[in-house]
């Protein structure tokens, strides 16, 4: 006789983990290596599946411990968890309630198990995140410079901008070297660069933030990137479809890749021209091209075949 696995919901915060299986009393442990190791040991060979919300770096130790112990887990999008909470009637919001809600979500929904990212992808993600931070800081400084009239202050901003430019260039070299040094990044990177419109930034963004690429259906990948159109129909009314959700940074990178792709002699440019000829707004046509780009990227990674026009 097989025993169905039970779900353990974990609400993650910076210092604590709140645990609930929805049946026994809630308990809290520290979010540190020693207490997480004790939790994983206690779970032992029990038929358990763990579910928690993605919380950036706060769930990193938990992910690692569960992966090493071979305990299946789901790292769920917080927005999706809140949607489930409202639908299931979890109106209060406390750490204990959230843990119980997550356990219930695991039981009721068919959720795909998550996997721990490789160390080289984790490092790439960190480099990419830092580059984004500096680019954002540089843009803010450029805006401040246009609004600053004091000569000494403008000079100080110029020095900071020069430093930021140099740091971004250094990070670009570090990212390029890191990708080149690891086959698991180098080969997908070459495949992505074969697609019109994909430059270093778009390629790095997908390598760092879309580990599902090549492993999920095209519609799922489009939704993860926030480029899947959703219907807005009710009765006889047929509303305009809109994209929503997904990974904002990935969507932004694909939009910029689409801007580049439509300037090339490729099928993506033809798609853009056809949509514009039928009266579609430029932004809508670019989003359609961005969606075609992510579907193409998914295909070339899955088949390990470079793009051919």
Secondary structure, DSSP 4 states (H G I P E B T S, - for coil): ---PPEEEEEEE-SSEEEEE-SSSPPEEEESSHHHHHHHHHHHTT--EEEEEE--GGGGHHHHHHHHHHT--EEEE-HHHHHHHHHHHT-----HHHHHHHHHHHHHHS--PPP-PPPHHHHHHHHHHHHHHHHHHHHHHHHHHHHH---HHHHHHHHHHHHHHHHHHHHHHHHHHHHHHH-HHHHHHHHHHHTSTT--HHHHHHHHHH-TTTTTS-HHHHHHHTT--EE--EETTEEPPPEE--S-HHHHHHHHHHHHHHTTSSSHHHHHHHHHHHTT--HHHHHHHHHHHHHHHHHHHHHHT-----
